[in-house]
């Protein structure tokens, strides 16, 4: 049975690459989208087609013999299923975030480009985990139930800006940049972790792991994963990176104005010249660590925060207009690229493992 992938962005591209690597003989006819709009004309040389036109090009028998893999953000999958049913493409299946992660795990277990945490053997020592999940007072309630692991603690992001209290821990307590949440987004929580946990005398041993998650996105550590960290010397756990065509620099131009992007690069050149030399190589490759999600050993995360936040502070001051005169999350977007730069620069010094990032609906 031929396959078409619904979607034309990073989730769909990652699914294609994994399927192509695992099952090279599986024929993938095209990528499907509702409207062409800003989507590319091809991905990996395979056409991107509007679903209506694709359906009209098929006979009734062909419609029954082609499988559609829906590889998009989960909140829009139900609507896409309705569209497919209306045009007669009824053989379709959802690729959930957990399914996407499983697919990436199979792929990277084979080529070891981004080592899966689950590819490492379980040890005997359970990691001491402290992961803070950023919640905002305007977040919509989750439709389904999700039991948080005991090591995930909700914390209210942007609590200094007011609104209903939605968590017992607030990012405006202690040393903080909570009031800058409009620009920094979930990074106001990372700053709070840095200043009030990592640098605190009671932070615990160097073998403790601290991290950041989102209200709707959390790294999935399941089964024996807590036993794979300490004894395997894992320094950092990151989500599987998302692929982009032609490279991640082109991707960020969709989200950052040219002046902001220039300010990011200037800040790295001024404060971290050794990273600036490596920056073009990172920008010219295809993989990005999205979402600013990370779990790391305490000294590793402290070192990363000590590197990251001075760069972001300079970006605040040199962007046009400066952060004080705007209310968009451009600093949060910029930090995704900086996270990618930092950990790719240090990949030979740090032991990095990867896990799926579950999207909660």
LINHUMO-V276034 format. One record per residue. N is the residue number from 0. RES is the residue in one small letter. OMEGA is omega in radians with two decimals (* if undefined). NEAR is the number of other ideal C-beta (glycine too) atoms within 12 Angstrom. Layout:
n:res:omega:near
N:RES:OMEGA:NEAR
N:RES:OMEGA:NEAR
This chain:
n:res:omega:near
0:x:3.09:17
1:x:-3.09:22
2:x:2.93:32
3:x:-3.12:42
4:x:3.12:46
5:x:-3.07:46
6:x:-3.13:36
7:x:3.09:36
8:x:-2.92:31
9:x:-3.14:35
10:x:-3.14:39
11:x:-3.14:41
12:x:3.08:37
13:x:3.11:45
14:x:3.13:46
15:x:-3.08:41
16:x:-3.13:38
17:x:3.14:36
18:x:-3.13:31
19:x:3.13:25
20:x:-3.08:23
21:x:-3.10:21
22:x:-3.03:18
23:x:-3.13:14
24:x:-3.12:11
25:x:-3.10:20
26:x:3.07:19
27:x:-2.98:34
28:x:-3.06:27
29:x:2.90:36
30:x:-3.12:39
31:x:3.07:42
32:x:3.09:33
33:x:3.08:28
34:x:-3.11:15
35:x:3.07:20
36:x:-3.08:12
37:x:3.14:13
38:x:3.12:27
39:x:3.09:27
40:x:3.10:18
41:x:2.95:18
42:x:-3.11:34
43:x:3.13:25
44:x:3.14:14
45:x:-3.05:26
46:x:2.99:24
47:x:-3.01:35
48:x:3.01:32
49:x:-3.00:24
50:x:-3.14:40
51:x:3.13:20
52:x:3.12:18
53:x:-3.13:31
54:x:-3.12:28
55:x:-3.12:16
56:x:-3.06:21
57:x:2.97:26
58:x:3.12:12
59:x:3.13:14
60:x:3.13:9
61:x:3.13:20
62:x:-3.13:26
63:x:-3.04:17
64:x:3.11:20
65:x:-3.13:33
66:x:3.12:27
67:x:3.05:43
68:x:-3.11:39
69:x:-3.07:40
70:x:-3.10:43
71:x:2.96:39
72:x:-3.02:29
73:x:-3.11:30
74:x:-3.11:19
75:x:-3.04:22
76:x:-3.12:28
77:x:3.10:18
78:x:3.13:18
79:x:3.10:32
80:x:3.10:23
81:x:3.10:17
82:x:-3.14:28
83:x:3.13:32
84:x:-3.10:19
85:x:-3.13:16
86:x:3.04:28
87:x:3.11:25
88:x:-2.96:38
89:x:3.11:20
90:x:-3.08:23
91:x:-3.12:33
92:x:3.12:23
93:x:2.93:28
94:x:-3.13:35
95:x:3.11:28
96:x:3.09:36
97:x:3.09:25
98:x:3.10:27
99:x:3.14:40
100:x:3.11:37
101:x:3.11:26
102:x:3.11:33
103:x:3.13:45
104:x:3.08:33
105:x:-3.08:25
106:x:-3.02:32
107:x:2.99:32
108:x:3.14:24
109:x:-3.02:20
110:x:3.04:18
111:x:3.11:15
112:x:3.09:24
113:x:-2.93:37
114:x:3.07:31
115:x:3.07:34
116:x:-3.09:41
117:x:3.06:32
118:x:-3.14:25
119:x:-3.11:28
120:x:3.04:15
121:x:3.09:20
122:x:-3.09:19
123:x:-3.06:14
124:x:3.13:20
125:x:-3.12:21
126:x:3.04:39
127:x:-2.99:23
128:x:3.08:33
129:x:-3.11:34
130:x:-3.11:39
131:x:-3.10:43
132:x:-3.11:40
133:x:3.07:44
134:x:3.12:39
135:x:-3.00:33
136:x:3.12:24
137:x:3.10:17
138:x:3.08:23
139:x:3.12:14
140:x:3.07:15
141:x:3.14:22
142:x:-3.12:13
143:x:3.10:13
144:x:3.06:9
145:x:3.14:22
146:x:3.14:11
147:x:2.97:23
148:x:-3.07:24
149:x:-3.12:13
150:x:3.06:25
151:x:-3.08:33
152:x:3.08:29
153:x:3.07:28
154:x:-3.10:41
155:x:3.09:36
156:x:-3.13:46
157:x:-3.08:40
158:x:3.13:32
159:x:-3.10:23
160:x:3.10:25
161:x:-3.13:16
162:x:-3.14:20
163:x:3.08:15
164:x:-3.06:19
165:x:3.12:24
166:x:-3.14:29
167:x:3.10:14
168:x:-3.10:28
169:x:3.14:33
170:x:3.06:45
171:x:3.08:28
172:x:3.14:21
173:x:3.11:21
174:x:-2.98:19
175:x:2.99:31
176:x:-3.05:36
177:x:-3.09:36
178:x:3.14:21
179:x:-3.02:36
180:x:-3.12:39
181:x:3.12:27
182:x:-3.02:36
183:x:-3.12:40
184:x:-3.06:34
185:x:-3.11:45
186:x:3.01:48
187:x:3.07:44
188:x:3.10:48
189:x:3.09:50
190:x:3.14:46
191:x:3.10:41
192:x:-3.11:46
193:x:-3.01:38
194:x:-2.99:24
195:x:3.07:31
196:x:-3.05:35
197:x:-3.11:35
198:x:-3.10:22
199:x:-3.13:19
200:x:-3.11:8
201:x:-3.05:12
202:x:3.13:24
203:x:-3.04:19
204:x:3.09:16
205:x:3.13:20
206:x:3.06:25
207:x:3.14:31
208:x:3.12:42
209:x:-3.13:42
210:x:-3.10:48
211:x:3.01:49
212:x:3.10:43
213:x:3.08:36
214:x:-3.10:35
215:x:3.13:28
216:x:-3.11:34
217:x:3.06:41
218:x:-3.13:44
219:x:2.99:38
220:x:-3.02:38
221:x:3.06:21
222:x:-3.08:13
223:x:-3.04:20
224:x:3.13:34
225:x:3.12:33
226:x:-3.10:23
227:x:-2.99:34
228:x:-2.99:40
229:x:-3.02:26
230:x:3.04:19
231:x:3.10:28
232:x:-3.14:19
233:x:3.11:37
234:x:-2.99:33
235:x:2.94:39
236:x:3.13:46
237:x:3.03:45
238:x:3.04:46
239:x:-3.11:45
240:x:3.12:40
241:x:3.12:35
242:x:3.12:36
243:x:3.03:35
244:x:-0.05:31
245:x:3.14:18
246:x:-3.05:21
247:x:3.07:37
248:x:3.11:28
249:x:3.12:20
250:x:-3.06:32
251:x:3.07:30
252:x:3.05:22
253:x:-2.99:19
254:x:-3.12:26
255:x:3.07:30
256:x:-3.09:20
257:x:-3.14:17
258:x:3.12:19
259:x:3.14:33
260:x:3.10:30
261:x:3.13:20
262:x:3.07:30
263:x:-3.09:41
264:x:3.11:34
265:x:-3.14:24
266:x:3.12:35
267:x:3.12:36
268:x:-3.07:21
269:x:-2.99:19
270:x:-3.05:25
271:x:-3.03:26
272:x:3.14:14
273:x:3.07:15
274:x:3.14:30
275:x:3.11:23
276:x:-3.11:15
277:x:-3.02:24
278:x:-3.12:30
279:x:3.12:17
280:x:3.13:20
281:x:-3.11:33
282:x:-3.10:30
283:x:3.09:18
284:x:-2.84:26
285:x:-2.97:27
286:x:-3.07:37
287:x:3.00:41
288:x:-3.09:37
289:x:2.85:37
290:x:-3.10:37
291:x:3.13:43
292:x:-3.07:45
293:x:2.91:48
294:x:-3.08:46
295:x:3.00:42
296:x:-3.01:36
297:x:-3.13:32
298:x:3.13:24
299:x:3.13:34
300:x:3.10:39
301:x:3.11:27
302:x:3.13:24
303:x:3.13:41
304:x:3.13:38
305:x:3.07:23
306:x:-2.99:28
307:x:-2.94:41
308:x:3.00:33
309:x:3.10:21
310:x:-3.13:37
311:x:3.10:43
312:x:3.09:29
313:x:3.08:26
314:x:3.06:39
315:x:-3.00:31
316:x:-3.00:22
317:x:3.11:27
318:x:-3.11:33
319:x:-0.11:19
320:x:3.12:18
321:x:-3.07:20
322:x:-3.10:31
323:x:-3.09:14
324:x:-3.09:13
325:x:-3.11:19
326:x:3.05:18
327:x:-2.98:21
328:x:-3.09:29
329:x:3.13:35
330:x:3.06:45
331:x:3.10:39
332:x:-3.12:35
333:x:-3.09:42
334:x:3.08:45
335:x:3.09:40
336:x:3.13:45
337:x:3.06:44
338:x:3.11:41
339:x:3.11:42
340:x:-3.05:40
341:x:-3.02:38
342:x:3.02:41
343:x:3.08:32
344:x:-3.05:25
345:x:-3.03:26
346:x:3.12:26
347:x:3.13:11
348:x:-3.09:14
349:x:3.02:26
350:x:-3.05:26
351:x:3.02:41
352:x:-3.04:39
353:x:3.12:41
354:x:3.10:44
355:x:3.08:37
356:x:-3.09:40
357:x:3.07:35
358:x:-3.10:36
359:x:-3.10:31
360:x:*:23
